[in-house]
């Protein structure tokens, strides 16, 4: 089969490799779509992976074309999305079904071969079936969408987020009543409109949150935010406006009740603390660019304003209706969300390196770069 193989730092080669064979409890997937994650760029060009050679790519979908031993034949021919984290299922978090916090996990695309290839082997436990109307490219965005939903659920814990299930085993037609007025009326800020920030904005608007502010620094980010239902008066361009002053003007000098920091820089962390109302909540979403030093003044504000600071990581996947992945699938199935609008570039498998390079060099505006192999 054809695959992009990372042999070392900045040594990615498109070559022929043996098609993998599924083992016990595994399936072989013909990859149909794969997204390039921002984390793929440093992994390929600057830091390397956990092992080499390695086929990168952890945001992908496809069709099951081969079964290993002890796999139900029902999976053959199924269209599937893939949860890329492979938990040990024996550590403390795993025993609580908090698989995203597994202490001894494996990971498709960073610790074992992933989806930048024609075929990939995946444990059957990691598969999620796709409704017929959900496209492969939408399914290849399940992972970043679930990450955004996980962050949202950290901040809005009163919302069951689709946990209501009818006796038929289907999700409730509408679960918006599960979100109390106090949450709908929250003032919420999203700072950083990369893929996760924009997806987070999409889910907040779909959930019915009435007062959302978005802070970005690119014109195309603003255009997408407005398409997602954000009012123009609720968008701050941090290149031209003092975002703290802007946010204070819109919240009566108090700040927001919930603040999502989706950048990962100490300066934006400080602004998040500054822009959050007393007794408010800050969730740290963005992966850190460097050491996140905490200035004394920022620490004082956390204490004096009695702020709650949350971390969020990955997404919940338990293979049950209540997890983040089923929340996303249910909304895709009902056409409540339209993530394909965020796909900015599409490439064939053999041209996938062009997408990696434009993200590395920032030669074009992009949100989600997708490889389509059909």
C-alpha positions as CSV (number, residue, x, y, z in Angstrom):
1,X,0.0,0.0,0.0
2,X,1.0,3.7,-0.3
3,X,1.7,5.6,2.9
4,X,3.5,8.7,4.2
5,X,6.2,7.3,6.5
6,X,8.0,9.4,9.0
7,X,11.6,8.1,9.3
8,X,12.8,10.8,11.5
9,X,12.5,14.6,12.1
10,X,11.7,16.3,8.8
11,X,12.0,13.0,6.9
12,X,8.6,12.2,5.7
13,X,8.5,9.9,2.6
14,X,5.7,8.7,0.4
15,X,6.4,5.1,-0.3
16,X,5.2,1.5,-0.7
17,X,4.9,-0.4,2.5
18,X,3.3,-3.8,3.4
19,X,-0.4,-3.6,4.0
20,X,-0.9,-4.4,7.7
21,X,-2.7,-7.5,8.9
22,X,-5.3,-7.1,11.7
23,X,-4.6,-9.2,14.8
24,X,-6.8,-10.3,17.7
25,X,-9.6,-7.9,18.3
26,X,-8.5,-5.6,15.4
27,X,-9.9,-4.6,12.0
28,X,-8.3,-3.4,8.8
29,X,-9.7,0.0,7.6
30,X,-9.5,1.4,4.1
31,X,-8.9,5.1,4.9
32,X,-11.3,7.4,3.1
33,X,-10.6,10.8,4.7
34,X,-7.9,12.1,7.1
35,X,-7.5,15.5,8.7
36,X,-4.2,17.1,9.4
37,X,-4.0,18.2,13.1
38,X,-1.9,21.1,14.2
39,X,0.0,18.7,16.4
40,X,1.1,16.8,13.3
41,X,3.3,19.7,12.2
42,X,5.8,19.8,15.2
43,X,5.7,16.0,15.3
44,X,6.8,15.7,11.7
45,X,9.1,18.7,11.3
46,X,10.5,19.6,14.7
47,X,10.2,17.0,17.5
48,X,9.7,13.6,15.8
49,X,7.3,10.9,17.0
50,X,7.6,8.4,19.8
51,X,9.1,5.9,17.4
52,X,10.4,5.8,13.9
53,X,9.5,4.8,11.3
54,X,5.8,5.8,11.9
55,X,2.8,6.6,9.7
56,X,1.3,9.7,11.2
57,X,-2.4,10.8,11.2
58,X,-4.9,10.4,14.0
59,X,-8.0,12.1,12.6
60,X,-9.4,9.7,10.0
61,X,-12.4,7.6,8.9
62,X,-13.0,4.8,6.5
63,X,-14.5,1.4,5.7
64,X,-13.8,-1.8,7.5
65,X,-12.4,-4.2,4.8
66,X,-10.7,-6.9,7.0
67,X,-11.3,-8.6,10.3
68,X,-8.8,-10.1,12.8
69,X,-9.5,-13.0,15.1
70,X,-12.4,-12.7,17.5
71,X,-14.1,-9.7,15.7
72,X,-17.8,-9.8,15.0
73,X,-18.5,-10.2,11.3
74,X,-21.1,-7.4,11.5
75,X,-18.2,-4.9,11.2
76,X,-17.1,-6.0,7.7
77,X,-18.1,-3.3,5.3
78,X,-19.1,-0.8,8.0
79,X,-18.4,2.9,7.6
80,X,-16.6,4.0,10.8
81,X,-15.0,6.9,12.7
82,X,-12.0,6.1,15.0
83,X,-11.2,7.2,18.5
84,X,-7.4,7.4,18.2
85,X,-6.4,6.8,21.9
86,X,-5.9,3.1,22.8
87,X,-6.3,2.9,26.6
88,X,-4.7,0.2,28.7
89,X,-8.1,-0.3,30.5
90,X,-6.4,-1.4,33.7
91,X,-5.1,1.9,35.3
92,X,-7.0,4.0,37.8
93,X,-8.6,6.4,35.2
94,X,-9.5,3.5,32.9
95,X,-11.3,1.8,35.8
96,X,-13.5,4.9,36.1
97,X,-14.0,4.9,32.3
98,X,-11.9,8.1,32.1
99,X,-10.0,6.6,29.2
100,X,-8.8,10.0,27.9
101,X,-6.7,10.1,31.0
102,X,-5.2,6.6,30.7
103,X,-1.7,6.4,32.3
104,X,-0.4,3.8,29.8
105,X,-2.1,4.6,26.5
106,X,-1.1,3.9,22.9
107,X,-2.1,6.3,20.2
108,X,-2.8,6.0,16.5
109,X,-0.6,8.3,14.4
110,X,1.9,9.2,17.1
111,X,2.8,5.9,18.9
112,X,1.6,3.4,16.4
113,X,0.8,3.7,12.6
114,X,-2.1,6.0,11.8
115,X,-4.2,7.3,8.9
116,X,-1.8,8.9,6.4
117,X,-2.0,5.7,4.4
118,X,-4.3,3.6,2.2
119,X,-5.0,1.2,5.1
120,X,-4.6,1.1,8.8
121,X,-5.2,-1.5,11.6
122,X,-7.4,-0.3,14.5
123,X,-8.7,-2.1,17.6
124,X,-12.4,-2.8,17.1
125,X,-13.0,-1.2,20.5
126,X,-12.0,2.2,19.0
127,X,-14.6,2.1,16.2
128,X,-17.8,4.2,16.1
129,X,-20.4,3.4,13.4
130,X,-21.4,6.2,11.1
131,X,-25.0,7.0,10.2
132,X,-25.4,6.8,6.4
133,X,-25.9,10.6,6.0
134,X,-22.6,11.4,7.8
135,X,-19.8,11.8,5.2
136,X,-16.3,10.4,5.6
137,X,-14.8,13.9,5.7
138,X,-17.3,14.9,8.5
139,X,-16.3,11.7,10.3
140,X,-12.6,12.5,10.0
141,X,-13.4,15.6,12.0
142,X,-15.0,13.6,14.9
143,X,-11.9,13.8,17.0
144,X,-11.4,17.6,17.0
145,X,-15.2,18.1,17.4
146,X,-15.2,15.7,20.4
147,X,-12.3,17.7,21.9
148,X,-14.3,20.9,21.6
149,X,-17.4,19.2,23.1
150,X,-15.3,17.9,26.0
151,X,-14.1,21.4,26.7
152,X,-17.6,22.7,26.6
153,X,-18.9,20.0,29.0
154,X,-16.1,20.9,31.4
155,X,-17.6,24.4,31.6
156,X,-21.3,23.6,31.4
157,X,-21.5,20.5,33.6
158,X,-25.3,20.9,34.2
159,X,-26.0,20.0,30.6
160,X,-26.3,16.2,30.1
161,X,-25.3,16.8,26.5
162,X,-27.4,14.1,24.9
163,X,-27.3,11.6,27.7
164,X,-31.1,11.4,27.7
165,X,-31.9,8.1,25.9
166,X,-35.3,6.8,24.9
167,X,-36.3,3.2,25.7
168,X,-35.6,2.6,22.0
169,X,-31.9,3.2,22.6
170,X,-32.0,6.4,20.6
171,X,-31.0,9.8,21.8
172,X,-33.6,12.3,22.8
173,X,-34.8,14.3,19.8
174,X,-34.0,17.5,21.7
175,X,-32.0,17.8,24.9
176,X,-31.7,21.6,25.0
177,X,-34.1,21.7,28.0
178,X,-31.3,20.0,29.9
179,X,-29.3,23.3,29.8
180,X,-30.7,25.5,32.6
181,X,-31.4,29.2,32.0
182,X,-28.4,30.1,34.2
183,X,-26.1,28.4,31.7
184,X,-27.9,29.8,28.6
185,X,-27.6,33.3,30.1
186,X,-23.9,32.9,30.9
187,X,-21.5,35.4,29.2
188,X,-18.9,33.2,27.5
189,X,-15.6,34.2,25.7
190,X,-13.6,32.0,23.3
191,X,-10.1,33.3,22.7
192,X,-8.3,31.7,19.8
193,X,-10.2,30.7,16.7
194,X,-8.1,27.9,15.3
195,X,-9.9,24.6,14.5
196,X,-10.8,23.8,18.1
197,X,-11.9,27.4,19.0
198,X,-14.1,27.6,15.9
199,X,-15.6,24.1,16.6
200,X,-16.2,25.2,20.2
201,X,-18.0,28.3,19.0
202,X,-20.1,26.1,16.7
203,X,-21.2,23.8,19.6
204,X,-21.9,26.7,22.0
205,X,-24.1,28.4,19.5
206,X,-25.9,25.1,18.7
207,X,-26.5,24.5,22.4
208,X,-28.3,27.8,22.6
209,X,-25.9,29.9,24.6
210,X,-27.1,33.4,24.0
211,X,-24.1,35.6,24.8
212,X,-20.8,34.4,23.3
213,X,-17.8,36.6,22.5
214,X,-15.0,35.5,20.2
215,X,-11.5,36.8,20.0
216,X,-9.4,36.1,16.9
217,X,-6.7,37.6,14.8
218,X,-7.4,36.7,11.2
219,X,-10.0,37.9,8.7
220,X,-11.1,34.5,7.6
221,X,-11.6,33.5,11.3
222,X,-14.1,36.3,11.6
223,X,-15.9,35.3,8.4
224,X,-16.3,31.7,9.7
225,X,-17.4,32.9,13.1
226,X,-20.1,35.0,11.6
227,X,-21.3,32.0,9.5
228,X,-21.5,30.0,12.7
229,X,-24.0,32.6,14.0
230,X,-21.8,34.9,16.0
231,X,-23.0,38.5,15.9
232,X,-20.5,40.9,14.4
233,X,-20.5,43.1,17.5
234,X,-19.4,40.0,19.5
235,X,-16.2,39.6,17.5
236,X,-12.9,41.1,18.7
237,X,-9.9,41.4,16.3
238,X,-7.0,41.3,18.7
239,X,-4.7,42.8,16.0
240,X,-6.6,46.1,16.0
241,X,-8.4,46.1,19.4
242,X,-7.3,45.8,23.0
243,X,-9.1,42.6,23.8
244,X,-9.3,43.2,27.6
245,X,-10.7,46.7,27.1
246,X,-13.1,45.4,24.4
247,X,-14.4,42.6,26.7
248,X,-14.8,44.9,29.7
249,X,-16.9,47.4,27.6
250,X,-19.3,44.6,26.6
251,X,-19.7,43.1,30.1
252,X,-20.1,46.3,32.1
253,X,-16.6,46.1,33.4
254,X,-17.2,42.8,35.1
255,X,-15.9,40.2,32.7
256,X,-17.4,36.9,31.4
257,X,-18.7,34.0,33.5
258,X,-16.9,31.4,31.4
259,X,-13.6,31.9,29.4
260,X,-12.1,29.4,27.0
261,X,-8.4,30.0,26.4
262,X,-7.7,28.2,23.1
263,X,-4.3,29.7,22.3
264,X,-1.8,28.3,24.9
265,X,0.4,31.3,25.6
266,X,1.1,32.8,29.0
267,X,-0.1,36.2,27.7
268,X,-3.5,34.9,26.7
269,X,-3.7,32.9,29.9
270,X,-3.2,36.2,31.8
271,X,-5.9,37.9,29.7
272,X,-8.3,35.0,30.4
273,X,-7.8,35.5,34.2
274,X,-8.2,39.3,33.7
275,X,-11.3,38.9,31.6
276,X,-13.2,36.5,33.9
277,X,-15.8,37.8,36.4
278,X,-15.5,37.1,40.1
279,X,-16.4,33.5,40.9
280,X,-16.1,32.7,37.2
281,X,-14.5,29.8,35.4
282,X,-11.5,29.6,33.1
283,X,-10.8,26.5,31.0
284,X,-7.4,26.0,29.4
285,X,-7.9,24.4,26.0
286,X,-4.8,25.4,23.9
287,X,-1.7,23.2,24.0
288,X,1.2,25.3,25.4
289,X,3.6,26.9,23.0
290,X,6.3,27.2,25.7
291,X,6.6,27.3,29.5
292,X,3.5,28.8,31.0
293,X,4.9,31.0,33.8
294,X,2.4,32.5,36.2
295,X,3.0,36.2,37.1
296,X,2.4,37.1,40.7
297,X,-0.4,39.6,39.7
298,X,-2.2,36.9,37.7
299,X,-2.0,34.5,40.7
300,X,-3.4,37.2,43.0
301,X,-6.4,37.7,40.6
302,X,-7.2,34.0,40.7
303,X,-7.2,34.1,44.5
304,X,-9.0,37.3,45.1
305,X,-11.7,36.7,42.4
306,X,-12.0,33.0,43.6
307,X,-11.8,31.8,40.0
308,X,-12.0,28.1,39.1
309,X,-9.4,27.1,36.5
310,X,-10.1,23.9,34.6
311,X,-7.8,21.8,32.4
312,X,-9.3,19.8,29.5
313,X,-7.7,17.0,27.5
314,X,-8.8,14.9,24.6
315,X,-12.4,13.7,24.8
316,X,-14.6,11.1,26.5
317,X,-15.1,7.9,24.6
318,X,-16.8,5.1,26.5
319,X,-18.8,3.5,23.6
320,X,-22.0,4.7,25.4
321,X,-24.6,7.3,24.4
322,X,-23.3,9.7,27.1
323,X,-19.8,10.2,25.8
324,X,-18.6,13.2,23.7
325,X,-18.3,11.2,20.5
326,X,-21.9,10.1,20.5
327,X,-22.9,13.7,21.3
328,X,-21.2,14.8,18.1
329,X,-22.5,11.8,16.0
330,X,-26.1,12.6,17.2
331,X,-25.8,16.2,16.0
332,X,-24.3,15.2,12.7
333,X,-27.0,12.7,12.2
334,X,-29.7,15.3,12.8
335,X,-27.9,17.9,10.7
336,X,-27.6,20.3,13.6
337,X,-24.0,21.1,12.8
338,X,-22.0,21.6,9.6
339,X,-18.3,21.1,10.2
340,X,-17.4,20.6,6.5
341,X,-17.7,24.4,6.2
342,X,-14.4,24.6,8.1
343,X,-12.5,22.4,5.6
344,X,-10.3,25.0,3.8
345,X,-8.2,22.7,1.6
346,X,-8.5,19.2,0.3
347,X,-5.7,17.0,-1.1
348,X,-5.3,13.5,-2.4
349,X,-3.1,11.0,-0.5
350,X,-0.1,11.5,-2.8
351,X,-0.4,15.3,-2.4
352,X,-0.9,15.3,1.3
353,X,2.5,16.8,1.9
354,X,1.3,20.0,0.3
355,X,-1.2,20.4,3.1
356,X,1.4,19.7,5.7
357,X,3.8,22.3,4.2
358,X,1.2,25.0,3.9
359,X,0.3,24.6,7.6
360,X,4.0,24.5,8.5
361,X,4.9,27.6,6.4
362,X,1.5,29.4,6.8
363,X,1.5,30.2,3.0
364,X,-2.3,30.1,2.9
365,X,-5.1,30.8,5.4
366,X,-6.5,27.5,6.6
367,X,-8.7,26.0,9.3
368,X,-9.0,22.2,8.6
369,X,-6.8,20.7,5.9
370,X,-8.3,17.3,4.7
371,X,-7.0,14.4,2.7
372,X,-9.6,12.5,0.7
373,X,-8.7,9.1,-0.6
374,X,-11.8,7.9,-2.3
